[in-house]
Amino acid sequence: MNWRFVINQLGLLSLLLSGAMVVVGLAGLGFEWYSAEPIDFDATFALLGTVGASVLVGGFFWLKTRGAGKHVGRREALLLVGVSWLIGAAVAGLPYFLWAHWHCGPGEVHPFLSPVNCYFEAMSGLTTTGATVLGGATSIESLPQSLLLWRAFTQWLGGLGIVVLFVAVLPTLGVGGRRLFRVEAPGPAPEGLRPHIRETATALWLIYFILTAVEIVALKLAGMSFFDSLCHTFTTLATGGFSPKDASIGHYTSPAIHTIVIIFMVLAGVNFGLYYQLSRKRFRRVFQDTELRVYLGLLLLGTAIITLAIINSPITLTTGQTNPASVGGALHEAVFTAVSIQTTTGFVTSDFNLWPFAAQAVLILSMFIGGSAGSTAGGIKVIRLWVAFKIMLAEIEHVFRPDVVRPVRLGNSVIDDELKLATVAYILGIVVLFIFGAGAVMLLEQWTGNGTCDFTTAATSSIACLFTIGPGLGHVGAIENYEWLSPYSKIVLTLLMALGRLEVFAIIVLVIPRFWRAD
């Protein structure tokens, strides 16, 4: 194990996050000054205090390990990626903790006074989950703009991954960067868009930047303030769902804003490799992509079923208003919610806790499905489920035609045995983790005497965190939050976020004794 290299890169991670905090802190001061609101210097000092601590600690380890070899084996890549998210969440959550302790007076209650809540919020940001401890008694809008911007920016950073950014900008990783990219990039088979991995990561980030700029402009032209358009763009393209408004996107009544957000949620759930193919004018390759067609088909099917299910039901908006479910209103809410949940963004415009069972069942299935491989979305991923479906069909045929040997194909490619095994193992592993998470939350809440946690709440909180969605059903629904859960349950859910973001195995291997004994 090349420990010096791992420590060196972790120190560099702290320095990178510190630089991001400086930029966000200055931008937040600018927004507060421009809006003529009282400047919250506690938030500024909290960010600067975190920057100082991160620079001291991270800079020390980075300087002490300079000259570490460039060798990055599989173990180093797994360790670095897994620990990066765990340490990154601690650094990202420290400003919340410092601000709350400096801002709140004696006897005042705030979720960020708890280090567990701060870590939960930061992990939710970096993993693009969108689950929050804010809302209800503690308004999201009561936070200073500096922290709201930092909260949104953590999701933008996590969208394609902190480690992918390393690969794009730090040539010191050399060929080892390919191992890091394969561990970090979401999906079963992240393929290089270019021959060299650093160019691949650079191309991904360039696409990410372009989409970011386009959405910011579009939302501003649709009537959002520049600050709100910036925050919502950061969290839309990351499929994260953190909003600076208590009512999420439901705060805005503009159909244009809702439509723009829907479009970019759909785009964020598409394999980013296809955008590179479009830039190279390889249109046929994009239009023939099996996963893209299945992904769009599932969105349309989910929208149709939800529309039919809620068309005769009153729709309660996140602002508390109840509208009659006309065809147009039902279709609008169905499109927005189906896209938001399947892409694992988690924005809401209405309280789907009140929807009929059929609509809720579709939403739960959509949580499991998720977006495309190579996108910023979570979930099992469309391509994995499609591969599993093809394997199942092949096995059914094998039952009544055992002598026929027919290769399982995905488009024009043959699915080899390794991919089949990896797909089945991942789906089995994610289902086991979901059951474990739901059971753990249920038992922990009963143990702590919290009688408000029913099975629906426990199960959907596990799904929502494992698949990086954010809102679930029950007491963690569209207009609820996670603050009321015990610290023990929040620790379990925080771990599920990290497991889901890194697709299970990159974290689990770290607790396997044989991983540390490998040659």
N, C-alpha and C positions, 0 to 999 in steps of 0.2 A: 504494500500500500504506500503510495507516494503522499505521505501526510503533509509534507511541506507545500506541495502544490495545492492540496485541498484547502489548507489554512490560508495560503496566499490568496486564493480566489474568493474565499469567504471574507477576508479583509477587504478585498476589492469591492465585493458586494456592498459592504457597509459604506464604503466611500461613494459608491454610485448612488445609493439611496440618500446619502447626505447631500450630494449635489442636487438631486431631484427636489429635496425638501427646501433647499435654498431658493431654487427657482419658484416653487409653489408658494413659499412664504412671501417672497417679494411680489408675486402676482396677486396673492390674497390681500396684501396691504394696498396694492393699487386699486383693486376692486372696491375695498372698503372706503378708501379715500374718494374714489369717483362717485360712489353711491351716496356720499355724504352721511353715511352711518358712522357711529362712534367706532373708532378703531380698537379692536380687541388686542391689546398688546400682550395679554396672557397667552393667546394663541401664537403670536409671533415668537415670544420667548420660549414657548414649549417646543416649537419647531427648531429654533436656534439651539436650545439646550440639547435636543436630540442630535442635531448636527454635530455639536461639540463632542458629545459622548461617543458618537459613531466614528468621528474622525480620529479621536484619540485611540480608541480600542482597535478599530479597523486598520488605521494607519500603522499602528504599532505592529500588528500581526503581518500586515503586508510588507513592511520594511524588513522585519526580522526574517521573512521567508523568501526574500528576493533571490533569484538565482535557482529556485527550485526547478527540477527537471520538467520537461514538457511531456513526459510520458503520462498518458491518461488511459488507463486500462478500464475495463468494464466496471470494476469495483470502485475506482476513483470517480467515474462518471456518475454512478448510482449514488454514492455517498454525497458528492458535491451537490447534485440536483436536489436530493431529499433534504439535506440539511440547509440548503439555501432558502427553501421556503419556510422552514421552521425558524431560522434566525431572521430572515427577512420580515416575517410577521411580527417578531419581537421589536425590531427596529421601527417598523411602520406603525406599531401600536403605541409606542412610547409618547409621541406628542399628545395623544388623547389623554393618557394618564397624567402627564405633567400639567396639561391645561386644566383638567378637572380639579386637581389639588390646589392649583394657584387661583382658580376662578371661583370655586364654590366656597361659601362662607361656612362657619361652624353650624353643624346641624343640617346643612343643606344636603339633599339627596340627588345624586346623578349617577347614571349607569357607568360612566367612565371613571368613577372613583374606585371601581373594582379592576384589578389587573387582568382578571379572567375575561371580563367584558371587553377590555381594550384589545386583548390578544384575539378574542373571537371576532371583533369588528375588523381588525387588521388582516387576519387570515381570510375572512370573508371577502375583503377587498382584493387581496393579491391572488386569491384563487378564483376570483370573479363569481363568487357565489351570490352575494347580495342579501344574505341573511343579516339582520341587524338587531341590535339591542336598543335602538332608538325608536321613537314614535310613542303614541299614546300620551302618557303623562310627561314624557320628555320629548318635546318637539324636535324633529330633525332641523327645522328652520331656525331653531334657537341657537344652533352652533354658529360660531363665527365663520365668515366666508373662507378664511384661510384653511380651516379644518375641513370644511365641506369640499373645497377644491382638492385638498390632499386626499380625502376619502375617495373622491371620484378618480383621481390620478392613479391611486394604487391599483384600481381595476384596469385602467388603461395599460399600466405597466405589466400587469399579470396576463393581459389578453393573449399575447404571443409568448410571454414567458421572459422572466428576468434573465434566464440562462441563454435564451436565444439572442437576446440583446448582447450578452457577453460575446457570443460567437460572431456577431456581426461587427463589433467594434474593436475587439481585442485579438489581434493576430497572434498573441502569445500562446493561444491554445493549440495552434498548429493543427495537425491531422487529428489530434484528440478531440477537436471540436465536433467532429462527426459523431462521436460516441455521445457527447453531451446533447446534441441536437436530437439524436434518435431517442434518448430517454425523455427529453422534455417535450418535444413536439407532440401535440395531441393526435391520437388516432393509431390504428394498428400498423400502418406501414407508411410513415412519412418519407416521401421520396424527395431527393434533391432536385431542385428546379434547375440548378446549374451544376457543372462538374465539381465545383469546390464549395464546401459547406459554408464558408464565410460569405461567399457570394449569394448562396441560397438564403441565408438569414438576412442579408442586406436587402435582397429582393422582397422578402416577406415584409420587412419593416417599411420599405418604401411604399408598398401597396397599402399598408396600414396607415401610414402618414397621409397618403392621398385621400383615402376614404374618410379619414378623420377631418381633413380640411374641407372636403365637400359637404359633409354632414353639418359641420359648424356653420358654414355659410347658409345652407338650406334652412336650418332651424332658425337662424337669425332673420332671414328673409320672411319666414313664416310667422314671426311675431315674438319669438322668445328673446329675452335679454341675452347679451353676449355671455354673461356669467353662466346662466342656465343652459344655454346652447353648448357651452364648453363642457360643463359637467355631464350633461345628458349624452353628448357625443362620446366622451370618454367611456361611459358605462354602457352605451349601446353597442359600440364596435367590439367591446370586450365581452359582450353578452353577460354583463355583470348585474345591472339593475339598480345600483345605488342612485337615488335621486335626491336632489337638495330640497325636495318638497315632500311634506308628510303624505300627500295624496298621490305621490308618484306622478306618472304621466296623466292620471285622472285629474290633476290640478288644472290642466289646460283643456279648454273646451273647443279648441281649434281643430277641425277635421284635417287641415293641412299638416299640423304638427303631428297628429296621430299617424297620418299616412307616411310621412317622412320617417318616423321612428319604425313603423312596420317594415318599410323597404330596407332600411339599414339593419334591422334585426335579421331579416331574411338573408341579406348579403353577408352578414357576419357568421351565419351558420353554414355558409358554403366553404368548401375546401379552398384555401387561399392559393393553392397551386393552380387552380383553374383560372384565376385572375392573371397569373403569369402567362398561362397559355393564351389567354385573350390578348395580352399585350404583344405576344409574338404572332398574332393573327392566325392561331391554330383553332379556328372556330369549330371545325368538325369534331376535334378531340373533346372540346367542351360539351357540345350538344349531344355527343354519344356517351358521355359519362353516365354510367349506370347509377352511381350513388346520387348524383344531382337529380336525376329524374325521379328516383324513389323518394328522395328528400322532399321535393316539391309536391309530389303526389300525396305523400302523407300529410303535408300541411293542408292541402286542399280537402282531403278526406276528413281530417279532424275538424276543420272549419265547418264543413257541411253538416257533420253530425251535431256539433255544438249548436249551430244555428237552429236546426230542427228541434233540439232539446229545450232551448230557452225561449223560443219564439212566443210561447204562450205564458211565459213567466215574467213577472216584473223584474227589472234590472236595477239593482241598487249600486250606485256609483260610489267611488271611494270618498267622495265629498259628503256622502250621506243622503244625497237626493235619490229618489226612486223614480225611474222613467218606465212608461209602458213599453213592452217589448214588441215594437213594430218590426216588420221584416227588415227594414233598413237598420234599426237600432240593434236588433239581435245579430244581424250579419256583421255590423261594425265591431261589436264586443267580441263576437266569436273569432273574427279574423285576428284582432289584436291579441286576444288571450291565447289562442292556439299558437300563434307565431312566438309570442313571448315565452310561453312555457316550453315548447319543443326546442327552441333555440337556447333554452336555459337562461334567458335574460332576466326574467322575473319582474319586469315592469307590469303595473296593473292599472286598469281604468275602472274596474267594477269588482264588487265583492263576490267572487265565485264560490265562497262558502255557502251562499244561499241558492246556488244553481241546483237543478235536478241531478239525480244520481248519474244519469247517462252522460251528462256533460262533464261531471267530475271524474267519471271513469275514464273518459277520453283524455282528460288532463293528466291523470296519473300515468296512463300508458305513454303519453307524450313525454313525461318526465323521464321515464326509462329510456326512450328512444334517443332523444337529444339531436344534435346536429351532425354535420358531416365530419369525417376524419380530416385533419389539417385545417379545421376552423377553430375559432375561439370558443365554440360552444362545448358544453359538457354532455353528459349522458353516455349510454353504452356506445353510441354512434350508429348511424344508419348503415354504414358499410358492414359492421360486425353483424348486425341483425339480419342483413340481407345474405351474408355468407352463411350464417347459422340456418336460415330458411332454406338455402340451396342444399346444404348438407342434409337437412331433415328430409327434403324431397328425394335426394339420392338414396338415403337409407330406406325410405318407404319403398322405392322401386326395387332396391336390393332384396327386400323381403319376398316379393313375388317373382323376381327375375334374378336369382342369385348368380347365374352364369354370365350376366351382362356386366362388362366392365366399362363404365361410362365416366369419364373425368368430370369433376365438378368445375364449371366455368363461371367466371365473373367477367362479363363482356367477352372479349377475345382471349382473356388470360385464363389459364388453368390454375385452380386453387390447389396448392401443394399440401401435403400432409402436415407440414409444420404450421402453416397458416390455419388449417382446420383445427389443430390441437390448441393453438394459441387463442383462437376465437372462442372455442368452447370453454377453455380454462378461464378466460377473462370473464365471460358471462356468468359462469358458476361462481367465481370468486366475488363478483360484484353483488350477486344475489345473497351470498353468505354474509357479506359485509352489511348489506341492507337489513337482513334479519337480525344480525348482531346489534346494529345501531338502534333499531326500533326496540328490541328487547332491553337493551341497556338503558335507554332513556326511560322506558316504562318502569323498570325496576328501580332506577335511581330516584325518579320522582315519587314513587310510592314510599321508598325508604326515607326520603326527606319530608314526607307528609304532605306532598303537593297533590291535592285531590283533583286539580283541574286538568291533569294530563291523561286524556283518554287514548284509546288505541289509535284512532285516526290521527290524532296529533303526534303521537310518538312515531308512527309509521311514516307519515308524510314529512316530518322533520328530518328523519333519517334519509329519505329519498332526496329531499330538497337540498341537504348539505352534501351528501355523497355525489350527487349529479350536478352540483353547483348551480342550483336554480334560485334559491332564496325563499320565496313564499311556498307554503304547503297548504294544508287544509286544517280545519279545527282551530285550535288556539295559536297556530302559527300561519294563519291564512293571509289573504290579500291585505287586510287592514290591521293585522296583528304584528307582533314582533317576538323576539326570543329572549327579551330581558327577564321575563318572569321565571324562566327555567332555572334550576339549581346550578351552581358553578360546576358540579360534577357532570351534569348532562351537557353543559356547554363545552367542557373539555372533550367529551366523546364526540360531539358534533364538529368541533374544530379539527379533530383528528380525521374525521370522515371527509371534511373539505379537502385536506391535504391529500388523502388517499385518492379521492375522486379526481382532483386536478392532475395528479401525476399518474393516474390510471392504475392505481392499486400497487403494482409490484415494486415500483421504485422506492416505496416507503416500507413495504412489508419485508423486503430482503434485509433491511437494516436491523431487524430483530431476530434474524435467523443466525444461530451460532456459526454454522458452516460458512456463511458469507465472510466472517472475519477470519476464518481459518483457511480460506482459499489460498492457493499458491499464486 
